[in-house]
Amino acid sequence: MASPLRCDPKLFTQDLTGRTYVVTGGNSGIGQATVEQLARQGARVVLACRRVAEGERVRDALGRGNLRGTIQVLPLDLASLASVRSFAAAVTAEHAVLHGLVNNAGVMNTPAGRTVDGFEMQFGVNHLGHFLLTELLLPALRRGAPSRVVNVSSCFHDKAVGREGHIDFDDLHFDRKPYDGWAAYAQSKLANLLHARQLARREQAHGVTAVSVHPGWVRSNLIQHSMPVWMQNAMAPVFRLVGMIEPKDGAQSTLHALLSPEVPALSGSYFSQRGFYRAMKYNAGGWPMQSPNPEAHRDDVMERLDAVSRTLVGGDISSG
C-alpha cells in the first residue's frame, strides 16, 4: 500500500505564537493530533469536546510534552444548537480574534436517532452543528484574516458502502424513507464539502479561506457504530495492509489545509488523503483533488443547502 500523503516538514517549523485556533472533537483521534501539533508550534488552541473531563485529561497529558502554546478545554455538544451558541459565546468573549477553525468532530453510521433539536443525528452533528458554529465564529475569523476554516469531510461523501452521497432536500431527516446509517453519513459528509465551497465563495472578500478534507481511513473511535473499537485495534496490523493509518497521519490533510501557504489560492477545494472512491483512479487522493461526486460541484445544491441550513438552525445568524 502506498504511503499516506504528508505535510512539508517546513510547515511544522512555522511559529504560531499569538495565533488562536478552535478544534472541535479535539480530545481524540485526528482532532487530538491536530491540537497537539498546533500547540507544539506555539498556538493557543481551544479544544472543544462534549466530554470535558476527557478533554482536560488530554490537555494535561499533552501539556507534559514539548508544547510552546496553550490548550483551553471548553464544552461543546454539536447535537444541541443551544450548546453551540453557548460555546461560541464563551470563545468570542475571550478570543475576539481567531485564525483558524477546524470542524473536525463527527459521528458515523449511527443507529437512527435525533439531536436535541429534532434533526437526524448525523446531519445534525456533522453538518448543522458545525454550520451554526462557523457562522457564529465568522466575525472573529474575519478579524483574524487571513484565517482558515477546515471542514473534515470524508471520501464517503462520494460513496459510503455503496450509498451515493446525495442531499435529499425532500427528506433530510429520514422522516419518510427507511433510515440507512451509511446513506445518512454520506449525506452529512457531502454537506461538509458543499458548506466549505459556499463559505469560500462568500468569505473570499473577507480574507477567510475555507476548504474540506478527507483525512484517510484512520484508526479512531469513529468506527464504534460499525465495529467494536477493540476489534479494530486487534485487527490493526491487517487493516494497515489495506490502508488504515494512525491519527497523526490522518491529521496531515487538516494541518496542510491550515498551514500551507498554497491553500488560500485554492479556497473551496477538497484535499484528500488516500481513500475509497467510486473509481480506483481517485483512491490515491490529492492536495487538492476533484471530487468524483457530480453533486459536489453543483452550485444550485450548494446554495439551497446554505438556505435550508440557515432556516433549520434558526435563521438569525447573519454574519454581515
Secondary structure as GFF3:
##gff-version 3
##sequence-region A 1 320
A	DSSP	three_ten_helix	9	13	.	.	.	ID=ss1
A	DSSP	beta_strand	20	24	.	.	.	ID=ss2
A	DSSP	alpha_helix	29	40	.	.	.	ID=ss3
A	DSSP	beta_strand	44	49	.	.	.	ID=ss4
A	DSSP	alpha_helix	52	63	.	.	.	ID=ss5
A	DSSP	beta_strand	70	75	.	.	.	ID=ss6
A	DSSP	alpha_helix	81	94	.	.	.	ID=ss7
A	DSSP	beta_strand	100	103	.	.	.	ID=ss8
A	DSSP	alpha_helix	121	122	.	.	.	ID=ss9
A	DSSP	pi_helix	123	129	.	.	.	ID=ss10
A	DSSP	alpha_helix	130	143	.	.	.	ID=ss11
A	DSSP	beta_strand	147	152	.	.	.	ID=ss12
A	DSSP	three_ten_helix	155	157	.	.	.	ID=ss13
A	DSSP	beta_strand	159	160	.	.	.	ID=ss14
A	DSSP	beta_strand	163	164	.	.	.	ID=ss15
A	DSSP	alpha_helix	181	203	.	.	.	ID=ss16
A	DSSP	three_ten_helix	204	206	.	.	.	ID=ss17
A	DSSP	beta_strand	208	214	.	.	.	ID=ss18
A	DSSP	three_ten_helix	221	225	.	.	.	ID=ss19
A	DSSP	alpha_helix	229	234	.	.	.	ID=ss20
A	DSSP	alpha_helix	236	241	.	.	.	ID=ss21
A	DSSP	alpha_helix	247	250	.	.	.	ID=ss22
A	DSSP	alpha_helix	252	259	.	.	.	ID=ss23
A	DSSP	three_ten_helix	263	266	.	.	.	ID=ss24
A	DSSP	beta_strand	270	272	.	.	.	ID=ss25
A	DSSP	three_ten_helix	280	282	.	.	.	ID=ss26
A	DSSP	beta_strand	286	289	.	.	.	ID=ss27
A	DSSP	three_ten_helix	294	297	.	.	.	ID=ss28
A	DSSP	alpha_helix	299	313	.	.	.	ID=ss29
###
